[in-house]
């Protein structure tokens, strides 16, 4: 298996985001996994980020799929730019003149729809978190361009899952199974993040809830007035306060 002409292979490129797509992921997961394992043997840590766009279905239902596609592209560009800058945070380019080091740069794969996978060779969890926070900060700064959609990111690295001592690196299934375990953990951590709104400021949380209430109304055929939106928001906040008192 070789990486020949991958960049020019249209079967490996998402038409929507112009990133590597799921075909690329499926056909090259063994090589990606093998490189992660070889880095472990060298004492290096690699990370995986799993990204999922929140609220995209609501955007598609209320504003149409063209608007949803615009949001996917906007978020994809933010992820791509932050991950590209993140190469300066990681230690993955030990020799700038080396062809191999050039191949080892961080990469983003658009798995399809609202899901992205980020491969961070020779990048520990701390550096991966710095990339994640940079993505979050830029999206928060430009929140008015996302029509209520947001992003959740989960991280896992090669220290989270112990590499089997007797793994056969020539065995495709064994190698890919190890990578799948890390990806699955990153996916699980993404869902934990998705359900955690504590990172939002009070103002951001209020805006998020108002937009969510408004979209829910549109889905059931109701157009709330601003007064009605605020009334429903107050009821939600009352429920939240009561639950906190019970706890």
C-alpha positions as CSV (number, residue, x, y, z in Angstrom):
1,X,0.0,0.0,0.0
2,X,1.4,3.4,-1.0
3,X,0.4,7.0,-0.7
4,X,0.9,7.6,-4.4
5,X,-1.0,10.5,-6.0
6,X,-3.4,10.7,-3.0
7,X,-3.6,14.5,-3.3
8,X,-4.7,14.2,-6.9
9,X,-7.1,11.3,-6.4
10,X,-10.6,12.7,-6.7
11,X,-12.0,9.6,-5.0
12,X,-10.2,10.6,-1.9
13,X,-11.5,14.3,-1.8
14,X,-14.8,15.6,-0.3
15,X,-16.5,17.7,-2.9
16,X,-18.1,19.8,-0.2
17,X,-15.0,20.6,1.9
18,X,-12.1,19.7,-0.5
19,X,-10.6,17.6,2.4
20,X,-9.7,14.0,2.4
21,X,-12.9,12.0,2.7
22,X,-14.1,8.6,4.1
23,X,-12.7,6.7,1.1
24,X,-9.3,8.0,2.0
25,X,-9.9,7.1,5.6
26,X,-10.9,3.5,4.8
27,X,-8.1,2.9,2.3
28,X,-5.3,4.5,4.3
29,X,-6.3,3.7,7.9
30,X,-3.7,0.9,8.1
31,X,-0.9,3.2,7.1
32,X,-2.1,5.9,9.5
33,X,-2.4,3.4,12.3
34,X,1.0,1.8,11.5
35,X,2.7,5.2,11.8
36,X,1.1,5.8,15.2
37,X,2.4,2.5,16.4
38,X,5.9,3.1,15.1
39,X,5.9,6.4,16.9
40,X,5.0,4.6,20.1
41,X,8.0,2.4,19.7
42,X,10.1,5.6,19.4
43,X,8.5,7.0,22.6
44,X,6.3,9.5,20.8
45,X,2.6,10.2,21.5
46,X,0.0,10.8,18.8
47,X,-3.5,12.1,19.2
48,X,-6.9,11.8,17.5
49,X,-9.6,14.4,17.6
50,X,-13.2,13.5,16.7
51,X,-15.3,16.5,15.7
52,X,-19.1,16.7,15.3
53,X,-21.2,19.7,14.3
54,X,-24.1,20.3,16.7
55,X,-27.5,21.6,15.5
56,X,-26.9,21.0,11.8
57,X,-30.2,19.2,11.3
58,X,-32.1,22.2,12.8
59,X,-30.3,24.4,10.3
60,X,-31.1,22.1,7.4
61,X,-34.8,21.9,8.5
62,X,-35.3,25.6,9.0
63,X,-32.9,27.3,6.5
64,X,-32.3,24.5,3.9
65,X,-29.5,22.2,3.1
66,X,-27.6,24.9,1.1
67,X,-27.3,26.9,4.3
68,X,-26.3,23.7,6.2
69,X,-23.5,23.1,3.6
70,X,-22.2,26.6,4.0
71,X,-21.9,26.0,7.7
72,X,-20.1,22.7,7.2
73,X,-17.6,24.5,4.9
74,X,-17.1,27.4,7.3
75,X,-16.4,25.0,10.2
76,X,-14.2,22.8,8.1
77,X,-12.1,25.8,7.1
78,X,-11.7,26.7,10.8
79,X,-10.7,23.2,11.7
80,X,-8.2,23.0,8.8
81,X,-6.6,26.3,9.5
82,X,-6.2,25.6,13.2
83,X,-4.9,22.1,12.6
84,X,-2.4,23.5,10.1
85,X,-1.2,26.1,12.6
86,X,-1.1,23.3,15.2
87,X,1.8,21.7,13.3
88,X,3.9,24.4,15.0
89,X,2.8,23.1,18.4
90,X,3.6,19.5,17.7
91,X,7.1,18.0,17.3
92,X,6.2,16.1,14.1
93,X,8.7,17.9,11.8
94,X,12.1,16.9,13.0
95,X,13.8,17.6,9.7
96,X,12.2,20.3,7.5
97,X,14.0,19.0,4.4
98,X,12.8,15.4,4.9
99,X,10.1,14.2,2.5
100,X,8.9,11.8,5.3
101,X,8.5,14.7,7.8
102,X,6.4,16.6,5.2
103,X,4.0,13.6,5.0
104,X,3.7,13.6,8.8
105,X,1.8,16.9,9.2
106,X,-1.5,17.0,11.0
107,X,-4.4,16.2,8.7
108,X,-8.2,16.6,8.7
109,X,-10.5,13.9,7.2
110,X,-14.1,14.8,6.4
111,X,-15.9,11.5,7.2
112,X,-19.1,12.9,5.8
113,X,-22.0,15.1,6.9
114,X,-21.2,16.7,10.2
115,X,-18.2,14.5,11.2
116,X,-14.5,15.2,11.0
117,X,-11.5,13.1,12.1
118,X,-8.2,14.9,12.9
119,X,-4.9,12.9,13.0
120,X,-2.2,14.5,15.0
121,X,1.1,12.6,14.7
122,X,3.7,13.1,17.5
123,X,1.3,15.5,19.3
124,X,0.3,14.8,22.9
125,X,-3.0,15.5,24.5
126,X,-1.9,18.9,25.9
127,X,-1.0,20.2,22.5
128,X,-4.1,18.7,21.0
129,X,-6.2,20.5,23.6
130,X,-4.5,23.8,22.6
131,X,-5.6,23.2,19.0
132,X,-9.2,22.3,20.2
133,X,-9.4,25.5,22.3
134,X,-8.2,27.6,19.3
135,X,-11.0,26.1,17.1
136,X,-13.6,26.8,19.8
137,X,-12.4,30.4,20.3
138,X,-12.6,31.2,16.6
139,X,-16.1,29.7,16.3
140,X,-17.2,31.6,19.4
141,X,-15.8,34.8,17.9
142,X,-17.8,34.2,14.6
143,X,-20.9,32.6,16.2
144,X,-23.3,34.8,14.2
145,X,-22.2,33.1,11.0
146,X,-23.2,29.6,12.2
147,X,-27.0,30.0,12.6
148,X,-27.1,28.4,16.0
149,X,-24.8,25.5,15.0
150,X,-21.7,24.7,17.1
151,X,-18.9,22.1,17.3
152,X,-18.0,19.4,19.8
153,X,-14.5,17.9,19.9
154,X,-13.3,14.8,21.7
155,X,-9.6,13.9,22.1
156,X,-7.8,10.6,22.8
157,X,-4.1,9.8,22.4
158,X,-1.9,6.7,22.3
159,X,-1.3,6.8,26.1
160,X,-5.0,6.2,26.7
161,X,-5.0,2.7,25.1
162,X,-2.1,0.4,25.8
163,X,-0.5,-1.1,22.7
164,X,-0.6,-4.9,22.9
165,X,2.9,-6.2,23.5
166,X,2.5,-9.0,21.0
167,X,0.9,-7.0,18.2
168,X,2.0,-8.1,14.7
169,X,2.5,-4.8,12.7
170,X,2.3,-6.8,9.5
171,X,-1.3,-7.9,10.4
172,X,-3.6,-5.3,9.0
173,X,-6.5,-6.3,11.3
174,X,-4.5,-6.0,14.5
175,X,-3.0,-2.7,13.6
176,X,-6.3,-1.2,12.5
177,X,-8.0,-2.6,15.6
178,X,-5.6,-0.6,17.8
179,X,-6.3,2.7,15.9
180,X,-10.1,2.0,16.0
181,X,-9.9,1.8,19.8
182,X,-8.3,5.2,20.0
183,X,-10.8,6.7,17.5
184,X,-13.7,5.1,19.4
185,X,-12.5,6.7,22.7
186,X,-12.1,10.1,21.0
187,X,-15.7,9.7,19.7
188,X,-16.9,8.8,23.2
189,X,-15.1,11.9,24.6
190,X,-16.8,14.0,21.9
191,X,-20.2,13.0,23.1
192,X,-19.3,13.9,26.7
193,X,-18.3,17.3,25.4
194,X,-21.5,17.6,23.4
195,X,-23.6,17.2,26.5
196,X,-21.4,19.6,28.5
197,X,-22.5,23.3,28.1
198,X,-20.4,24.5,31.0
199,X,-17.7,26.0,28.7
200,X,-20.3,28.6,27.5
201,X,-20.4,32.0,29.2
202,X,-23.8,33.0,30.7
203,X,-24.5,35.2,27.7
204,X,-23.5,32.5,25.2
205,X,-25.7,30.0,27.0
206,X,-28.7,32.3,26.9
207,X,-28.2,32.9,23.2
208,X,-27.8,29.2,22.6
209,X,-31.0,28.4,24.5
210,X,-33.1,31.1,22.8
211,X,-32.0,29.9,19.3
212,X,-32.8,26.3,20.3
213,X,-36.2,27.2,21.6
214,X,-36.9,29.2,18.4
215,X,-35.9,26.3,16.2
216,X,-38.0,23.9,18.2
217,X,-41.0,26.1,17.6
218,X,-40.3,26.3,13.9
219,X,-40.1,22.5,13.8
220,X,-43.6,22.1,15.4
221,X,-45.1,25.0,13.3
222,X,-45.0,27.8,15.9
223,X,-43.4,31.2,15.5
224,X,-42.6,32.5,19.0
225,X,-42.6,36.2,19.7
226,X,-39.6,37.6,21.6
227,X,-41.8,37.8,24.7
228,X,-42.8,34.2,24.4
229,X,-39.2,33.1,23.9
230,X,-38.1,34.9,27.0
231,X,-41.0,33.4,29.0
232,X,-40.0,29.8,27.9
233,X,-36.4,30.6,28.7
234,X,-37.4,31.8,32.2
235,X,-39.3,28.5,32.7
236,X,-36.2,26.5,31.7
237,X,-34.0,28.5,34.1
238,X,-36.5,28.0,36.9
239,X,-36.4,24.2,36.2
240,X,-32.6,24.4,36.3
241,X,-32.5,26.3,39.6
242,X,-35.0,23.8,41.2
243,X,-32.8,20.8,40.0
244,X,-29.7,22.4,41.4
245,X,-31.4,22.9,44.8
246,X,-32.5,19.3,44.8
247,X,-28.9,18.2,44.2
